[in-house]
Amino acid sequence: MTAWHALLPTPVLILLGGGLLAWQGSLQHETIHGHPTGHRWINDAIGFVPLSLWLPYRLYRRSHIAHHCATIITDPRYDPESRYRTVSRGLQQALAQLQSTLLGQIIFGPPICVVRSLLQETRRMVRAPVTVARHWLPHAIAVILVVLRLDHVGLGLVRYALCFVYPGIALTMVRSYVEHRADLDSPGRAASVEHGGLLGLVFLNNNLHAAHHERPSLAWYDLPTYHALNRQRFVDAGAPIYRGYGKVVRRFAFSAHDDMVHPLHRGGTV
């Protein structure tokens, strides 16, 4: 895609480039969960390539494992991948409003996500500089190699960010938008989007998120069977199930999925 970028219209480059980067993010997710091989060093080597530029693989691995091990999934005090906030005032409230609808998440979510992550890493650098260096130095070296590749094929960094990175993050956020809904009766229960179609392939079936959280070590190609066998049990447990992403778009394009302040923190500050 980078080699042929000059031959492709920008909308096509955005569609294919964003799809490829979202798919690579799904592949990284698989490597974190022990696939495609039984050897972590091979899986890490596959997942390490920083095509998205902004997120070190080791940091993503650390964050995602913490997400699965969180005491209360969706509570931002425990879950580093939570979309929820603990406060509803000032800048945090404004950002939460921007991300409350699916359309807002697609448009504003990528820069908000990247900036928040970088600010968190800046603060973490003060507390644990050695750990941060271990995450970022290998990543920075690999990013330099990616940038040299882009320079070699004449693809500017800004164009790459706009046609590959930004739409890749946005597409991933379409998947994650309805994955979890905070519920005090069943905290952080996972949702499923049953008919992912082509997006299901891009997401490597992580749209069947209830099945993934129940069996996180299950390979992507086994998730549909597991979901089908346990679908009624998920329904009985109250786990949201959407027929497809068309349903998600129609329902949430202009309507908020939930109050972006976590229910444990509504009505007060932490």
C-alpha positions as CSV (number, residue, x, y, z in Angstrom):
1,M,0.0,0.0,0.0
2,T,2.8,2.4,0.8
3,A,4.6,1.5,-2.4
4,W,1.5,2.2,-4.6
5,H,0.2,5.2,-2.7
6,A,0.7,7.6,-5.6
7,L,-1.4,5.5,-7.9
8,L,-4.4,5.3,-5.6
9,P,-7.1,8.0,-5.0
10,T,-7.0,9.4,-1.5
11,P,-10.4,7.9,-0.5
12,V,-9.3,4.4,-1.6
13,L,-6.0,4.9,0.3
14,I,-7.9,5.8,3.4
15,L,-10.2,2.9,3.1
16,L,-7.5,0.3,2.5
17,G,-4.8,1.9,4.6
18,G,-7.1,2.3,7.6
19,G,-8.4,-1.2,7.2
20,L,-4.9,-2.7,7.1
21,L,-3.8,-0.8,10.2
22,A,-7.0,-1.8,12.1
23,W,-6.4,-5.4,11.0
24,Q,-2.8,-5.2,12.3
25,G,-4.1,-4.0,15.6
26,S,-6.3,-7.0,15.7
27,L,-3.3,-9.2,14.9
28,Q,-1.4,-7.6,17.8
29,H,-4.3,-8.4,20.0
30,E,-4.1,-12.1,19.0
31,T,-0.3,-12.2,19.7
32,I,-0.9,-10.8,23.2
33,H,-3.3,-13.7,23.8
34,G,-0.8,-16.3,22.8
35,H,-1.4,-16.7,19.0
36,P,-0.6,-17.7,16.4
37,T,2.2,-19.8,17.9
38,G,2.9,-21.3,21.3
39,H,6.1,-19.3,21.6
40,R,5.7,-15.8,23.1
41,W,8.9,-14.5,21.5
42,I,7.7,-15.4,18.0
43,N,4.2,-13.9,18.7
44,D,5.8,-10.7,20.1
45,A,8.1,-10.4,17.1
46,I,5.0,-10.6,14.9
47,G,3.1,-8.0,16.9
48,F,5.9,-5.6,17.6
49,V,6.0,-3.9,14.2
50,P,4.8,-0.3,14.9
51,L,2.8,0.5,11.8
52,S,0.5,2.8,13.9
53,L,3.6,4.7,15.1
54,W,2.1,6.0,18.4
55,L,1.6,2.9,20.6
56,P,4.5,0.7,21.7
57,Y,3.6,-3.0,21.5
58,R,5.0,-3.6,25.0
59,L,2.8,-0.8,26.4
60,Y,-0.3,-2.2,24.6
61,R,0.5,-5.7,26.0
62,R,0.8,-4.3,29.5
63,S,-2.4,-2.3,29.2
64,H,-4.5,-5.1,27.7
65,I,-3.4,-7.7,30.2
66,A,-4.3,-5.2,33.0
67,H,-7.7,-4.7,31.2
68,H,-8.5,-8.4,31.4
69,C,-7.3,-8.6,35.0
70,A,-9.1,-5.5,36.2
71,T,-11.0,-5.8,39.5
72,I,-13.9,-4.0,37.9
73,I,-13.7,-3.8,34.1
74,T,-14.8,-0.3,32.8
75,D,-13.9,1.4,36.1
76,P,-11.0,3.7,35.0
77,R,-9.3,3.4,38.3
78,Y,-8.7,-0.3,37.6
79,D,-9.2,-0.7,33.8
80,P,-6.6,1.2,31.7
81,E,-8.7,0.6,28.5
82,S,-11.9,2.0,29.9
83,R,-13.7,4.8,28.0
84,Y,-15.3,6.0,31.1
85,R,-14.3,9.0,33.3
86,T,-14.3,9.5,37.1
87,V,-15.3,13.1,36.9
88,S,-17.8,15.2,35.0
89,R,-16.5,18.7,34.9
90,G,-14.2,20.9,32.9
91,L,-12.1,19.5,30.1
92,Q,-12.9,15.9,31.1
93,Q,-16.6,16.6,30.6
94,A,-16.0,18.3,27.3
95,L,-13.9,15.4,26.0
96,A,-16.4,12.8,27.2
97,Q,-19.2,14.7,25.4
98,L,-17.1,14.6,22.1
99,Q,-16.7,10.9,22.4
100,S,-20.2,10.0,23.7
101,T,-21.7,9.2,20.2
102,L,-20.3,6.8,17.7
103,L,-19.7,9.6,15.1
104,G,-17.9,11.7,17.7
105,Q,-15.8,8.7,18.7
106,I,-14.8,8.2,15.1
107,I,-13.9,11.8,14.5
108,F,-12.5,13.0,17.8
109,G,-11.6,9.7,19.4
110,P,-8.3,9.1,17.7
111,P,-6.5,12.3,18.6
112,I,-8.0,12.3,22.1
113,C,-6.8,8.7,22.6
114,V,-3.3,9.4,21.4
115,V,-2.9,12.6,23.4
116,R,-4.2,11.0,26.6
117,S,-1.9,8.1,26.2
118,L,1.1,10.3,25.7
119,L,0.3,12.5,28.7
120,Q,-0.1,9.4,30.8
121,E,3.3,8.1,29.6
122,T,4.8,11.5,30.4
123,R,3.6,11.2,34.0
124,R,4.6,7.6,34.2
125,M,8.1,8.6,33.1
126,V,8.5,10.6,36.3
127,R,7.5,7.6,38.4
128,A,9.2,4.8,36.5
129,P,11.7,6.1,34.0
130,V,13.5,2.8,33.5
131,T,10.2,0.9,32.7
132,V,9.1,3.6,30.3
133,A,12.5,3.5,28.5
134,R,12.2,-0.3,28.1
135,H,8.8,0.2,26.4
136,W,9.7,3.2,24.3
137,L,13.3,2.8,23.1
138,P,12.8,-0.3,21.0
139,H,9.6,1.2,19.7
140,A,11.3,4.4,18.7
141,I,14.0,2.5,16.8
142,A,11.4,0.5,14.9
143,V,9.4,3.7,14.2
144,I,12.5,5.2,12.6
145,L,12.7,2.2,10.3
146,V,9.0,2.7,9.3
147,V,9.6,6.4,8.6
148,L,12.7,5.5,6.5
149,R,10.5,3.1,4.5
150,L,7.9,5.9,4.0
151,D,10.6,8.3,2.9
152,H,12.0,5.6,0.5
153,V,8.6,5.3,-1.3
154,G,7.9,9.0,-1.2
155,L,5.0,8.9,1.2
156,G,5.0,11.9,3.6
157,L,4.5,11.3,7.3
158,V,1.5,13.6,7.5
159,R,-0.2,11.8,4.6
160,Y,0.6,8.4,6.2
161,A,-0.9,9.6,9.5
162,L,-4.1,10.9,7.8
163,C,-4.6,8.0,5.4
164,F,-3.4,5.0,7.4
165,V,-3.0,5.8,11.2
166,Y,-6.0,8.0,11.8
167,P,-8.6,5.9,10.0
168,G,-7.0,2.7,11.4
169,I,-7.6,4.0,15.0
170,A,-11.1,5.3,14.1
171,L,-12.1,1.9,12.6
172,T,-10.8,0.1,15.7
173,M,-12.9,2.5,17.8
174,V,-16.0,1.4,15.9
175,R,-15.4,-2.0,17.4
176,S,-14.6,-0.9,20.9
177,Y,-17.4,1.6,21.1
178,V,-20.0,-0.9,22.3
179,E,-17.7,-3.6,23.7
180,H,-18.4,-2.8,27.3
181,R,-21.2,-1.0,29.2
182,A,-20.7,-0.3,32.8
183,D,-23.4,-1.9,34.9
184,L,-23.4,-2.1,38.7
185,D,-25.3,-5.3,38.7
186,S,-22.9,-6.9,36.3
187,P,-19.8,-4.6,36.1
188,G,-18.2,-4.3,32.7
189,R,-20.2,-7.0,31.0
190,A,-19.1,-7.5,27.4
191,A,-21.3,-7.1,24.3
192,S,-21.2,-8.9,21.1
193,V,-21.8,-7.8,17.5
194,E,-22.9,-11.1,15.8
195,H,-22.7,-10.4,12.1
196,G,-19.4,-8.6,11.7
197,G,-19.1,-9.3,7.9
198,L,-15.9,-7.9,6.5
199,L,-15.4,-6.0,9.7
200,G,-15.4,-9.3,11.6
201,L,-12.4,-10.3,9.6
202,V,-10.7,-7.0,10.1
203,F,-11.4,-7.3,13.9
204,L,-10.5,-11.1,13.9
205,N,-13.8,-11.8,15.5
206,N,-13.1,-9.7,18.6
207,N,-16.5,-8.2,17.9
208,L,-17.7,-11.4,19.7
209,H,-16.5,-9.7,22.8
210,A,-18.4,-11.6,25.4
211,A,-17.0,-14.9,24.1
212,H,-13.5,-13.4,24.0
213,H,-13.7,-12.2,27.7
214,E,-15.0,-15.5,28.8
215,R,-12.3,-17.4,26.9
216,P,-9.5,-14.9,26.2
217,S,-7.0,-17.6,25.2
218,L,-9.3,-18.8,22.4
219,A,-8.0,-18.3,18.9
220,W,-10.0,-15.8,16.7
221,Y,-11.2,-18.5,14.4
222,D,-12.8,-20.5,17.3
223,L,-14.7,-17.6,18.7
224,P,-17.8,-17.8,16.3
225,T,-18.4,-21.5,17.3
226,Y,-18.0,-20.7,21.0
227,H,-20.3,-17.7,20.7
228,A,-23.0,-19.8,18.9
229,L,-22.8,-22.6,21.5
230,N,-23.1,-20.1,24.4
231,R,-25.3,-17.4,22.8
232,Q,-28.4,-18.2,24.9
233,R,-26.4,-18.2,28.1
234,F,-25.0,-14.7,27.2
235,V,-28.5,-13.5,26.5
236,D,-29.9,-14.9,29.8
237,A,-27.0,-13.2,31.6
238,G,-28.0,-9.9,30.1
239,A,-25.0,-9.4,27.8
240,P,-26.0,-7.0,24.9
241,I,-26.0,-8.6,21.5
242,Y,-26.2,-6.5,18.3
243,R,-27.1,-8.1,15.0
244,G,-24.5,-6.2,13.1
245,Y,-22.6,-2.9,12.8
246,G,-25.4,-1.4,10.8
247,K,-27.5,-1.7,13.9
248,V,-24.8,-0.1,16.0
249,V,-24.5,2.8,13.6
250,R,-28.2,3.4,13.4
251,R,-28.6,3.3,17.1
252,F,-25.6,5.3,18.3
253,A,-24.3,7.5,15.4
254,F,-25.9,10.5,17.0
255,S,-26.9,9.1,20.4
256,A,-24.7,8.4,23.4
257,H,-24.0,4.8,24.2
258,D,-24.0,5.6,27.9
259,D,-23.2,8.4,30.4
260,M,-19.4,8.6,30.0
261,V,-18.9,9.0,33.8
262,H,-18.7,5.6,35.4
263,P,-21.7,4.7,37.5
264,L,-19.6,4.3,40.6
265,H,-18.5,8.0,40.2
266,R,-21.7,9.7,39.2
267,G,-23.1,12.3,41.4
268,G,-19.7,13.2,42.9
269,T,-16.0,13.5,42.3
270,V,-13.1,11.2,43.0
